[in-house]
């Protein structure tokens, strides 16, 4: 933005016959700026934008930021009124409305900076990866198992009442049936039903849950873990999680409340199956610009591994483990005072050898003695 004196100088230099490039060099502005001001009618001055004034909340916005971010990390929303009461004790004399405007401006700048960061999306080949996650709904006492194929973005959802390893395995079996095959690898975060301890056997060699590891071996896919403290590692399933929560779960819950009904696992599973087949997997995906169901049928399904011929049941594996444990239990030691001393075996024959000579016929015995 030029000051009024520079604007008048541009008009004057133009009347003197100077070119736009010459005017730009003298004024110290670019050619487009000179053109813009020359297009203004005579007598019309450009609107002067005043620099924004500082707010009373500016010295305290750092503290407000820390409080809001701490709440986000714990999953809570800190209202501006709570922040207002805290910074008042620190010396803030402005109004609540002034603080709210400052917080809104700060959040807008933060969102703009995040959007400006370059995002490199990691794409996988067809049939390679499936990203898995839990979406928890504590108010309803249920969770949603979500599996998204990395290439086609085809997704499977199943509502459950717990997140045990047996439940996780059954959900995987249903997901592979839904997709029509098995991927080469599954990507997980720190699920307790998947991983027990990171780097237990060395760097990158984790200790997995034995039941889930046996299941993965039976189906032929590898277990891959997200890198810790690395955001957006499994962003495909996390984006679908938000889509599921806001486009399906919350609207369904509101619809049931109008009928005085409670959202249960059974109702959710019946409705989510319809939603997956008619909405979620048949919409044009924003990343692939194609329908997930079309990419699955046309490309990815042929790349998936076949389902195992023999079904996998957790109950049979549990029984096998119990039998192994019973066979490997150490025997109870016998007290030493109850041990009976073993009898030593005698090397002497119980009967005299002459007795055996009597049992041999006389003619045969004479032949044996003559040979000897």
C-alpha positions in Angstrom: 0.0 0.0 0.0 1.4 3.4 -1.1 1.1 6.5 1.0 -1.0 9.4 -0.4 2.1 11.4 -1.5 3.4 8.5 -3.6 0.0 8.1 -5.2 0.0 11.8 -6.3 3.5 11.4 -7.6 2.4 8.5 -9.8 -0.3 10.6 -11.4 2.2 13.5 -11.9 4.9 11.4 -13.5 2.3 9.8 -15.8 1.3 13.3 -17.0 4.9 14.1 -17.6 5.0 11.2 -20.1 7.0 8.6 -18.2 6.4 5.0 -18.9 5.0 2.6 -16.3 8.5 0.9 -15.8 10.1 4.3 -15.3 7.4 5.4 -12.8 7.8 2.1 -10.9 11.6 2.6 -10.6 11.2 6.1 -9.3 8.4 5.3 -6.8 9.9 2.0 -5.7 6.9 -0.1 -6.5 6.1 -2.9 -8.9 4.6 -2.3 -12.3 1.2 -3.9 -11.4 0.9 -1.5 -8.4 1.5 1.5 -10.7 -1.1 0.2 -13.1 -3.6 -0.3 -10.4 -3.3 3.3 -9.1 -3.3 4.8 -12.6 -6.7 3.0 -13.3 -8.3 5.0 -10.5 -10.4 8.0 -11.6 -9.0 11.4 -10.9 -10.1 12.7 -7.5 -10.6 9.1 -6.1 -8.0 8.1 -3.5 -7.1 4.6 -2.6 -8.6 3.3 0.7 -6.0 3.4 3.4 -5.9 0.3 5.6 -4.9 1.2 9.1 -2.7 -1.3 11.0 -4.7 -3.2 13.5 -4.5 -1.9 17.1 -3.2 -4.1 19.8 -5.7 -5.8 22.1 -5.6 -5.9 25.9 -5.6 -9.7 25.7 -2.4 -9.8 23.6 0.0 -10.1 26.6 -2.1 -13.0 28.0 -2.8 -14.9 24.8 0.2 -17.1 25.5 -1.3 -18.3 28.8 -4.7 -18.7 27.1 -3.0 -20.8 24.4 -1.4 -23.1 26.9 -4.6 -23.7 28.7 -6.6 -24.5 25.6 -3.9 -26.8 24.2 -3.6 -28.7 27.5 -7.3 -29.3 27.4 -7.1 -30.6 23.8 -4.4 -33.1 24.8 -6.6 -34.5 27.5 -9.7 -34.6 25.3 -11.4 -31.7 27.0 -12.7 -28.4 25.7 -11.7 -25.4 27.9 -14.3 -22.6 27.5 -13.2 -19.0 27.1 -14.9 -18.1 30.4 -12.6 -20.4 32.3 -9.6 -18.9 30.6 -11.0 -15.5 31.4 -11.2 -16.2 35.1 -7.6 -17.5 35.1 -6.0 -14.6 33.3 -8.0 -12.1 35.4 -6.0 -13.4 38.4 -2.8 -12.8 36.3 -3.7 -9.1 35.8 -6.0 -9.0 32.8 -8.4 -6.0 32.9 -10.2 -6.4 29.6 -13.6 -7.9 28.9 -14.6 -11.5 28.2 -15.7 -10.5 24.7 -12.2 -9.0 23.9 -10.6 -12.2 25.0 -13.0 -14.3 22.9 -12.1 -12.2 19.8 -8.4 -12.6 20.5 -8.7 -16.4 20.9 -10.7 -16.6 17.7 -8.1 -14.7 15.8 -5.3 -16.9 17.2 -7.1 -20.1 16.3 -7.7 -18.7 12.7 -4.0 -18.0 12.3 -3.1 -21.4 13.7 -5.5 -23.2 11.2 -4.1 -21.1 8.3 -0.5 -22.0 9.2 -1.4 -25.7 9.4 -3.1 -25.6 6.0 -0.1 -23.9 4.6 2.2 -26.8 5.6 2.9 -29.1 2.6 1.3 -32.5 3.1 2.9 -35.5 1.4 0.4 -38.3 1.3 1.9 -41.8 1.4 0.2 -44.1 -1.1 0.4 -47.9 -1.2 -0.1 -50.3 -4.1 -3.3 -52.2 -4.4 -3.7 -55.1 -2.0 -0.8 -54.1 0.2 -2.1 -52.3 3.3 -5.1 -52.1 5.6 -5.2 -49.4 8.3 -7.1 -50.4 11.5 -8.3 -48.3 14.4 -10.9 -48.2 17.2 -13.4 -45.3 17.4 -14.7 -45.1 21.0 -18.1 -43.9 22.0 -18.0 -43.9 25.8 -21.4 -42.4 26.4 -23.0 -45.4 24.6 -20.6 -47.9 26.0 -19.6 -49.2 22.5 -16.7 -48.9 20.1 -16.4 -49.1 16.4 -13.8 -51.3 14.6 -12.7 -49.5 11.5 -10.6 -51.0 8.7 -9.7 -49.0 5.5 -7.9 -50.4 2.5 -4.9 -48.1 1.6 -5.4 -48.1 -2.1 -9.2 -48.1 -2.8 -10.2 -46.5 0.6 -12.9 -49.2 0.9 -13.9 -49.3 4.5 -15.5 -51.8 6.9 -17.1 -50.8 10.3 -18.3 -53.1 13.1 -19.7 -51.9 16.4 -18.6 -53.9 19.5 -19.0 -53.8 23.2 -15.3 -54.4 24.1 -11.8 -54.2 22.5 -10.5 -57.6 23.6 -8.1 -59.5 21.4 -10.8 -62.1 20.7 -13.1 -59.3 19.5 -10.4 -57.8 17.4 -9.7 -61.1 15.6 -13.4 -61.7 14.8 -13.7 -58.1 13.4 -10.7 -58.8 11.2 -12.2 -62.0 9.9 -15.4 -60.2 9.1 -13.5 -57.4 7.4 -11.5 -59.8 5.2 -14.8 -61.5 4.2 -16.3 -58.1 3.4 -13.3 -57.1 1.2 -13.1 -60.5 -0.4 -9.5 -61.2 0.5 -6.5 -60.5 2.7 -4.0 -57.7 2.5 -0.2 -58.1 2.9 0.1 -56.0 6.0 -2.1 -54.4 8.6 -1.1 -51.0 10.1 -1.9 -50.4 13.8 -1.1 -47.9 16.6 -0.5 -48.9 20.2 -3.5 -51.2 20.6 -3.1 -53.4 23.7 -4.7 -56.3 21.9 -2.0 -56.1 19.2 1.3 -55.0 20.8 2.5 -55.7 24.3 5.9 -53.9 24.2 7.8 -52.0 21.6 11.4 -52.9 20.7 11.3 -55.8 23.2 13.6 -57.9 21.1 15.6 -55.0 19.8 15.0 -51.9 17.7 11.9 -52.4 15.5 11.4 -55.9 16.9 8.2 -55.7 19.0 6.6 -58.1 21.3 3.1 -58.8 19.9 0.1 -60.3 21.6 0.5 -64.1 21.0 -3.1 -64.7 20.0 -3.2 -61.9 17.5 0.2 -62.8 16.1 -0.9 -66.4 15.6 -4.0 -65.1 13.8 -1.9 -62.9 11.5 0.3 -65.9 10.7 -2.7 -68.0 9.9 -4.1 -65.4 7.5 -0.7 -64.6 6.1 -0.4 -60.9 6.7 2.3 -58.9 8.6 1.7 -56.7 11.6 3.1 -53.2 11.1 3.1 -50.5 13.8 2.8 -46.8 13.4 5.9 -44.7 14.2 5.4 -43.3 17.7 4.8 -39.5 18.0 4.4 -39.3 14.2 1.1 -37.7 13.2 -0.9 -38.8 10.1 0.9 -42.2 9.8 -2.4 -43.9 9.4 -4.3 -40.8 8.2 -6.5 -42.7 5.8 -8.4 -44.6 8.5 -8.3 -41.6 10.9 -10.0 -39.4 8.2 -12.6 -42.0 7.8 -13.1 -42.1 11.6 -14.1 -38.4 11.6 -16.4 -39.1 8.6 -18.0 -42.0 10.5 -18.5 -40.0 13.7 -20.0 -36.8 12.1 -21.8 -38.2 9.0 -23.2 -41.4 10.5 -22.9 -41.9 14.3 -24.0 -38.5 15.5 -27.0 -38.2 13.1 -28.2 -41.7 13.9 -28.0 -41.0 17.6 -30.0 -37.8 17.2 -32.6 -39.5 15.1 -33.0 -42.2 17.8 -33.3 -39.6 20.5 -36.3 -38.0 18.7 -38.0 -41.4 19.0 -36.9 -41.9 22.7 -34.6 -44.7 21.7 -31.0 -45.5 22.8 -28.3 -46.3 20.3 -27.1 -49.9 20.9 -24.5 -52.1 19.2 -27.2 -54.1 17.4 -29.0 -51.0 16.0 -25.6 -49.4 15.0 -24.5 -52.5 13.1 -27.7 -52.9 11.2 -27.6 -49.2 10.2 -23.9 -49.0 9.4 -24.1 -51.9 7.0 -26.6 -50.0 5.0 -24.6 -46.8 5.2 -21.4 -48.4 4.0 -23.0 -50.0 1.0 -25.2 -47.0 0.0 -23.1 -43.9 1.1 -19.6 -44.3 2.4 -18.2 -46.8 -0.1 -20.2 -45.5 -3.1 -19.3 -41.7 -2.8 -16.6 -40.0 -4.9 -13.6 -40.0 -2.6 -11.8 -36.6 -2.4 -8.3 -38.2 -2.6 -8.8 -40.7 -5.4 -11.6 -39.0 -7.3 -13.3 -42.4 -7.6 -15.7 -44.5 -5.7 -14.0 -46.9 -3.2 -16.3 -49.8 -4.3 -15.3 -49.3 -8.0 -11.5 -49.2 -7.2 -11.9 -52.4 -5.1 -13.8 -54.4 -7.8 -11.8 -53.1 -10.8 -8.2 -53.1 -9.3 -7.6 -54.0 -5.7 -9.7 -57.2 -5.2 -7.5 -59.2 -7.6 -4.4 -58.1 -5.7 -5.7 -59.4 -2.4 -4.6 -62.8 -1.0 -7.1 -65.6 -0.8 -9.0 -66.3 2.4 -7.6 -69.3 4.3 -9.2 -72.6 3.6 -9.3 -73.6 7.2 -11.2 -71.3 9.5 -9.4 -69.7 12.5 -11.1 -70.0 15.9 -9.8 -68.5 19.1 -11.4 -71.2 21.2 -9.3 -74.0 19.7 -6.1 -72.0 20.1 -7.0 -71.3 23.8 -7.5 -75.1 24.3 -4.2 -75.8 22.6 -2.4 -73.3 24.8 -3.9 -74.7 28.0 -2.8 -78.3 27.0 0.7 -77.0 26.3 0.8 -75.2 29.7 -0.4 -78.3 31.5 2.3 -80.5 29.9 5.1 -78.0 30.7 4.2 -77.5 34.3 7.0 -78.6 36.7 6.3 -81.7 38.7 5.7 -81.3 42.5 8.9 -82.3 44.3 8.6 -85.2 46.7 9.9 -84.6 50.3 13.2 -86.2 50.9 12.1 -87.9 54.1 9.6 -90.0 52.3 12.0 -91.4 49.6 12.5 -95.2 49.7 16.1 -96.2 49.1 16.5 -98.2 45.9 17.8 -101.8 46.1 21.1 -102.5 44.5 20.9 -105.1 41.9 23.3 -108.0 42.5 25.6 -109.2 39.6 25.9 -112.7 41.1 23.6 -115.4 39.5 20.7 -116.4 41.8 21.5 -120.2 41.3 24.7 -122.1 40.9 25.8 -122.7 37.3 26.0 -126.4 38.0 22.3 -126.4 38.2 21.9 -125.3 34.6 24.2 -128.2 33.5 21.7 -130.7 34.9 19.1 -129.2 32.5 21.2 -129.9 29.4 21.0 -133.5 27.9 24.0 -135.6 28.7 25.0 -136.3 25.1 24.8 -132.6 24.1 26.8 -131.6 27.2 29.6 -134.1 26.4 29.9 -132.6 22.9 30.1 -129.1 24.2 32.8 -130.0 26.7 34.9 -131.9 24.0 34.8 -128.7 21.8 35.8 -126.5 24.7 
